[in-house]
């Protein structure tokens, strides 16, 4: 019998970072929790990143995932925005890693294909499939649905993920 694995999916952003926690045992998925972090937009970048770091650390401490998955940044036409988003992604990658949690990254099209079956699905289609696959999640907000989709994607790809089972005690 396969062991139960707790996975957190993280959808990085400076306005809102979505997170979703699921458990998987074999092919079975179970919703655990989801939410989003919204740093105050009126503060400077350093304060927003600090708040994101603190709140994500609290989520990780509360839910203690075995593995994490983060969405890769798509190429943005505005290099300044892409750089700022990259800084938020850095926090989302480093947070789980600091706990010894292996972190995978997935492109948006890979996530959509894993959840919906089509790499160019829209947000409504992704949210509808997340609700269908995880009925106890209810109707999550967009950022939560995206994060849960990232976790679902990782659950379906984790056999090929090199970090599985390598959790390090800290």
N, C-alpha and C positions, 0 to 999 in steps of 0.2 A: 504494500500500500504506500502511495506517495505521501510525503509529508506536506502539511499545510504551509504555504509560503505567503507572507504578507508583503504586498507591493504598494509603494506610493508612486503615483504619477504626478508630475509637476509641469504645469504650463506657465513658464516664466513671463513676467511682464512688470513694468514699472507702475502702471495704473492699477493692475490687478494681476496677482499670481494665483492661479487656481491650483488646488491640490485635491487628490482623491486617493483613498486607501481601499484596496480590495484584498481578499484572500483567495488563493487558488489552491485547489487540491486536485491534481490530474487536470481534467478539463472543466471542472466545476468552478464557478466564480461566485464570490459572495461579497456584497457591499459591506464596508465597514464604516466609512465616514468620508465626508468631503466638505470643502469650504473654499474660501479665497482670502487672500491677504490684500488689503487696499491701503498702501501707505498714503499719507496725506500728500496731495499733489501740490500744495502751496509751499512745501518745504523744499530745501535745496536737495540736489541729487544725493549727496553724502548721507543726509538724514533719511531719505527714502530707502536707500540701500541698507542702512543700518537697521531700520525698522523691519524691512523684509527679512534680513538675517535673523533678527531676534524672534520674530513671529514664526518663521519657518522652523527655527530651532525648537520652539515650543510645540509645534505640530509634530515634529519628528520625535521629540521626547515623549509626547503623549501616546503616539501610535506605534512606535518602535518597529518600523518596517525592516524586513529582511533584505529587500532589494528596492532600488529606485529606478525610475525612468523619467527622462526629461526630454521635452521637445526641442529639436534642433531649430536654430534660427533660420528662417527663410531669408533670402537676399532682399534687402530693403533698398528702395531707390534713394532714400535719404541716409547717407553714411553716418551722420551724427546720431540719428535715431537707432540705427543698427548697432552702433558702438554702445549706446546707453543700454539697449536691450541685452547686449552681450555681457555687460556688467551684472545685470540682474540674473542672467543665466549662470554666470560664474558662481554667484551665491547659491543658486539652486543646485548646482553640481557639487559644490564644496560642502554644503550642509550635510547631506547624507554621507558623503565620503568621510567627513570628520567623525562619524559614528562607526566607521568601518563597514558601511553599507555599500555594496557594489552598485554602480550607477551606469545605466545604459542610456543611449541617446537615439532618438528616432526622428526621421524626417516627417513633416506633416503628411505627405502623400502616403507614406508607409503606415502611419497611424490610421488614416482614413480607410485605406485598403484593408487593414486588419479588422477594423470594426464594422465598416459598411460593405466592403467588398469592391469598392471603387475608390481609386486614388484621388479623384477630384470631387468628392462628395462635399456638399455644403454643410454649414454648421447645424442646420435643422435636421438633416439626415443623420449626422453623427449623434446629436442629442437624442433623437428618436431610438437609435440602435442601443445607445447606452442605457436608456430607460427600459428597453426590452430585455437586454442582457442582465441588467441589475435592477429589477423592479423595486427593491427596497430603497433605492436611491431617490425614488419619487421623480420630480421634475427639477433636476439641478440647474443652476444658473449656467450660462455659457462657459465661463471659466472653469467651473466645477466639472461640467460635462466633458470639456476638452481634457482635463486632467485625468478623469476616470477613463477616457478613451486611450490615453497614453498608458495607463496602468494595464488596461485590457490588451493593448498591443503588446506590451512587454510579456504579459502572461502567455500570449500565443507564440512569442518569439524566444522565450527564455531558454529553451533547450539549446539554442545556438549561441546564447549569451555566455561569454567566457568567464564572467565574474560569479556565476551561480555557485553557491555553496562555499564561498571564500570569505565569509563574514569574519572580520577581524575584531577581537576584543580590544576595547580602548579603556 
